[in-house]
Amino acid sequence: MKPELDRFRPQFSSAQVCAVAGIDTDTLKNWVSREKPRVVFLSGAERKKIGGRTTIEYSFARVMQITITAELVRLGLPPRRAALLAGSFTDLEDGPLPGRPDRGRCELFKTGKTLMVALVGNDCAQIVNFRDGMAWSELENSVGFDFLSAVILDLTKIDSRVRAALAKSD
């Protein structure tokens, strides 16, 4: 069994990111080069200066952010909003709150499914621990209020798909 993947170590190429996220290189270049509003939240460690050129190696967390962003864009959201929603999973963590399990940045909940619930008109998504047998009303309670419409992504499946694709491309 492979050791746990370091989620924040730069190690993946643009070609790997494009293949995993299902986007072309022009789209990735556009998203990376946008400063305002930023779409790809690169860390300083992911950008490397070599002579007069800057190269980028992406961390697993950034590959996830780009993949989630691409999925949300395919569902019709604009790239900036999709990126902010994806960042709710990859760049924010859930601390200890009553009745809510801890979750680190770009980390799945330890049990059940990890879902992203993005409410229409809101730039921040709720990351929800959806357990077997959980009722819809419990999902609404996990989000914090009753909602009429939302985009829901199964981050557990996206994480598995990304890991499998990256393992094949090594």
N, C-alpha and C positions, 0 to 999 in steps of 0.2 A: 504494500500500500504506500502511495506517495505521501510525503509529509504535507502538512497543511500549507496551502498557498499563501505567501505573504501578500496580503491585499494591497499594500501600498508601495511595494518595490517596483520601480520602473523596469519593465522587461519585455514588453510586446511592441511589435512594429506597427506602422500604419497599415500595412497590407493585412496583418492579422486582425486589426481592429475592424477594417472594412469588411473582411470576410465574415467575421462574427456578427457584426451589427447589421449586415445586409445593406450597406451603403457604398456608394462609389467614392473614389479618392477625391474627386472634386468637391463632393459634399463635405467630406471630412476636413479638407483644406479650408473650405469656407467657414465651417464651424470653429475650427481651431484659430483661424486668423481674426475672427470677430472679437474686437475688444469691448465695444459697447453696442449692444448688450452682449456679454460673454455667453457662449453656448457650451464650450468645453472648459471645465474648471481645472486646468493643469496646475500641478504643484511646481515649485522651482526645481525639484529633483527630476521632474519629467522632461524639462527642457535642458539640453546640453549644448554648450558652445564648443565647436570644434573648428579652430581657425576662425574664418569669417562666417561660418555657417552655424545655424542652430538646427540641431536634430531633436527629435522627440521620441522618447520611449515611453510607452503608456503602462501604468500600473493596472492591476486587475480591477481596482475600484474605478479607474477612469474608463476602462473597457466596459464595465457595467453601466456607468453613467451614460456613455455614448450609445450603448445598445438599448437602454431603456428610453433615452431621448428619441432614438430612431423609431422605436415601436410606437411611441406616443405621436410622433410626426406622421407615421403611416395611418394613425387613427384620426388625423386632421388637426392636431394642435400645432401652433407655430413653434419653431425650434427653440426660441428663448424660453417660452413658458414650459415646454416639454423638458428643457434642461433644468429649470428650477425644480420641477416636480421630481425628476430623476435624482437631483441632489438631495432631496428629502430622505432618500435611502442611502446614497453613497457618501454623503458629506455631513449628515447629522446623525446623532445617536439618541436613543431613548434611555434616559436615566431612570433610576428607581422611582416609580410613581405607584400610588396605591392601586392594586389590582392589575398592574401592567408589568410584564417582564422586561428586563434590561435587554438592550440590543446595541451593539457597537456600530460604528460607521461601516457601511457596506457589509453588514453581517445579517444573516438570517436568524430568525428566532430559533431556539433550540428544539422546539416541538411544534407540530402543526405546520401550516403553510404561512409564508410571509406574503401578505398582499399589500399592494399600494392602492389606496382609495384616494383618487384625485377628484375633488368636488368641482363642479362647473363654476368658473369664474374665480377660483381661488388659486394662488400661485404656490401653495404649499400642500403637499399630500400627507395623509395620515398613513403610517406604516402599521399594519394591523396583524396581530397574531391570530390567524383563523384556525381553530382547532377542530378536529373531527367531531361531527354532531352539532356544531355551532349553528344556531338559528340566525336568520336574516336580522331579526331584531337585535341579537347580540352583536352582529357586525355593526349595525347602526350605533349601538351603545359604545362600541370600541372607537368609532370615529368621533363620538362626542355629541352627536345630534342627529336627528332625523334628516334625511336628504332626499331630494327629488331625483336628481341625476348625478352620475359620477362615472368616471373611467376607472375600471378596476383591472390591475395587472397582477398576475401570479408571479411574484419575484422569485419564488422557489424554483419554478420551471425555467425562468430566464437564467437564473444562476446556474442551474444544471446544464442548460444548453450552452452557455458561454464557457463553462469549465470543460465540457466535452469538446467543443470546437477548438479551444486553445490547446488542449492536450493533443489533439490530432495534428495541429500545425507546428508543434515543437520539432 
